[in-house]
Amino acid sequence: MFDVIPIYKSEGITPLELINHFRRKFPHYSQEKISVAGRLDPMASGLLILLVGEANKKRDYYQRLDKSYKFTLLTGVATDTYDILGKITSITKNPITISSEKVKSIIPKFVGTSDQAYPPYSSMHVGGKPLFYWARRQELNGISIPTKTVTIQSLNYVSSLKISKKELITEIENRIKKVNGNFRQNEIDKSWKENQSLLPNNLLLFSFSAQVSSGTYIRSLCNKLGQELGCMGLAYKIERTSCGDFNLNNAISLDE
């Protein structure tokens, strides 16, 4: 038995679902205390670190490890969660014509240390309630959203791709179906479908890689990238590739 286990989380499931799946696949861990060092959103995939038994006493250490990600920015649309598992709040109706040179030119503005606001739909507590509680009640204006000092050590442009709005809506619908629990799936699916006619016929996707300090929200980074590009944007895909010295090459997958 191991007490620190790098594991791959698939898109659509929560860390708690991952732990339960792990216990079923490896029943000799069924009576052990298991937690995750650092969360991943339902729509994010990639590396998580499971802490078993006594390793939970070192949870703070493992949570503070730097992280690496691969992620894709969808331009031209914004949601209240800053990713596809959210209701549309704004759409750029004109065709998006952003060059890779333009994207590369704004990257230096994001590298370094800054204060990052927590996303409205996150588990950060304010007034004894998580932010998503206030967001769902549409009471965010009545609270002060906290910030956290984060560092983006590197941010690299990788590639660009076009996707038609028909392909986009179909893929988002299929990906949202992977999510269990109460994440407003029906409302979100309805929001995307009702706004389909307002979307540009083709949308641009930009892929990046990044190394960041613990606690950095890639969703928030995508939101800011979209604002800087002048067209809005959201996290289309996020994959965590490493936590400190742990990476996907030594992670186990429960899907195998």
N, C-alpha and C positions, 0 to 999 in steps of 0.2 A: 504494500500500500504506500502511496505517496501523499504528502501533505500539501504540496503546491503543484497544481495541475493546470498547464496551459491548455485551453480548450477552444474549439471553434464554435461560435454562435451563428446559426443561420438567420437569414432575414425573416422577420415576421414573428419571432418568438421573443419572450422576455427572459431576462436572466433567471427569474424564478422557475419558469418553465424549463429552462436548460438544466437547472439543478435537479428538478424532479425527473427529467429524462435521464440524467446521469445516474441517479439513484436506481432507476429501474434497470438500466443496462449493466450497472456494476453493483449488485445487491450487497456485496460485502462492505459497501460504504453506507448502507441504509441507516445505520444508527449513529453515524458520525455527524457532528456539526459541520455544515458546509456553507460558505458564503462566497461572494464574488468581490474581488478587489477592483472596483471601478465598474460602472454600469455601461451598457450600450442600449440605445433606443431600440424599440421594436423594428424599425425599418433599417437599422444598421446591422451589419454583419461583421464577423472577424474575431479577433483574439479577445478572450476573457481569461482571467486567472482565477481558478477555484482554490479556495483555502479550506483545508480539511483539519478538523481537530485543533491541535495546539497552534497550528499555523495562523489561526484566526487572531492570535495575540499580536501578530505582526502585520495586521491588516493595513494600518496607517502607512507603513513602509511601502507595501506593494501598491497601494492606491496612489502614492506620490510619484511613482515611476513615470518618466516621459513616455509619450505615445507617438506612434507613427500611423498615418492614414493614407489611403487612396480614396478620393471622393470625386463626385461629378456634380457640377453646378448646372442646373436648368435655368436658362434665362427667359425673361418675358412674363413671368408669373410669380406671385408671392402668396404664401399661405400663413395662417395664424400660428403654425407650429414651426415654420421655416423649413419643412420637408414635405414629402408627398402625402404624409398621413395628417393632413390638415385641410381646413376649409379655405377656399380661395378668397383672398382679400383684395387683390389688385391684379390687373392684366395690362400688359403693353400691347395695344391693338395693332400698332404698326409693325411691319416686318423687322426683325432684329438683324442688323448687319454690323457685327463686331468682329474685327480681325484678331488673329492670334497675337499680333504685335500690340494691339490695344490691351489685351488681357495681360500680356507680359509686362507692360509698362506700369500697371498699377500694383503689381506684386510687392515691390519694395515698401509700399505704404503699410503693408500688413505684417511684415517681418519685424520682430522685436517684442518688447514688453508693453502691455497696455491693459486697461481695465475693460473687461468684457461683461456686458449685461447678460444675466441669465435669460434664456428664452422664456416667453410667457407660459408655454406648456412645458414645464419641467418640475422636478420634485423638490426644488429649493423651497424652504419654508419661510413664510412671511406672516406674522401675526398668528402663528400656530397652525397655519394651513399651507399646503404646497401651492406653488404659483398656479398650477393648472386648475386648482379649486377656484381661485379668483378669476382666472381666464374664462372658465366655463360659465361663471355667473356674470360675466361681462362687468366685473368690478375692478379691473386693473387700474383704472384712473384713481381709485380710492386708496391705493397703496404705493409704496416706493419700491420699485424693482431693484434688488441689490446687484452689485457688480463684483467681479473677482479679477484679481490681477493674474494675467496669464502671459505666457511667452510663446511666440511662434518662432521656433529656431530656424526653420526653413519652409518655404512654400514654392513648389515648382510646377510650372505649366507642363502638361503631358500631351494633350491632343484635343481636337474638337470634332464634333459630329452633329449632323442635322437629324431631326426626327419629326415626322409628320404628326399633326395633332390627333389624327385617327390612331396611329400607332401608340402615341403617348397615352391616350385615354384607355386603350385596351390594356396596355402594360400596367398602368397604375391600378386599374380595376383588378387585375389578376394578382398583383402584389399585395393589395390591401386585403384580399381574401385570405392571405396567409396569417393574418393577425387575429388572435383570440382575445377575449376580454372586452372591457368597455373602453374603447378608444374612439368612439363616435363614428365607427366605420360606415354605417348607413348614411349619416349626414355628410360625411366626407365624400363618399362615392357619388352622392346626389349633387354635391357642389361642383365636382369636376365635370359631371355629365351636363349639368345645366349651363355651365360656362363654356362648353366645348365650342359653340359657334362663335364666341368672342375671341378665342385664341387665334394667333397667326397660323396660317396653313403649315408653316414649318418653324420649328423652334431649335435654338442652338444649345448644345451641351458642351461644356468645357470640363476636361478632366485634369486633376491635380494630384500631387503627392505632398505630404506635409509631415513635419516632425514638430510636436508641440508639448508644452508642459501639461501636467495632470490637471484636469478640470476644464480644459479648453473645449468649448462646444463647437463642433464642425458645422452644425446647423446655423449657429449665429455667424460664423465666419462666412458661410455661403450667403446669408442675408446681407451682410455688409459688402461682400464682393459684388452682388447684384446692384446694390445702391451705388457703389462707386462706378460701375459700368453704365449707370443711368438707365437701366432697363428692368430693375428688380431681378430677384433670383432666389432659388431655394436649393436645398440639398436633395439631389435626385437619387444618388447612391452614396453610401458611406461604408468603407471597410477598414477596420482597424487591423494593421499588419504587424505591429509590435508593441510590447510594453517592456521598457527597459531592455534586458537581454533576451527576453522571451519573444519568439516570433512564430509565424504560422507554420514554419517548417518543423517545429517540434511540438505543435499543438495536436491534440486528438480531435477527431470529428465523430460525433454521434450519428451522423447520417450514413456512415460507411457500413 
